[in-house]
Amino acid sequence: MILLDTCALIFDALTPERLSKKAARTIEDGDERNELFCSDISLWEIAMLIEKGRLSPGTATDDFLKSMLDSRGIKTLAITPSIAHLSASYKHFEHNDPADRIIAATALTNKCPIVTSDSLLKRIKGLNIIW
């Protein structure tokens, strides 16, 4: 299982040249093994970026989200009670962004690496960051 952060999802779908070589290779390998996942909160984050005009995928938001997931067989992980609790209580989170806390808690709960370029996520103790 490999968790893709929101930035990794966006870069992979729209600007793959922004991915590091290691991140791109990890995504390719995960795609071949059908091991790519994202937190459902990432879909909301992307939709918000589109609606605010900060991201322009060139298609309707729901079409973009569906095609982004389908293109690599990315499966979404729901916010479970354990993820919700950890995102609110983990003492090593410096991040105040609730979505990033949920994404980090999703990786920690599922004991999986996370593909991200987010410098604040990289500082969270216990996260296995791939970039």
Helices and strands as residue ranges (DSSP letters): E 2-4, H 6-14, G 16-18, H 21-32, E 36-39, H 40-51, H 61-72, E 75-77, H 81-89, H 98-110, E 114-115, H 119-122, E 129-130
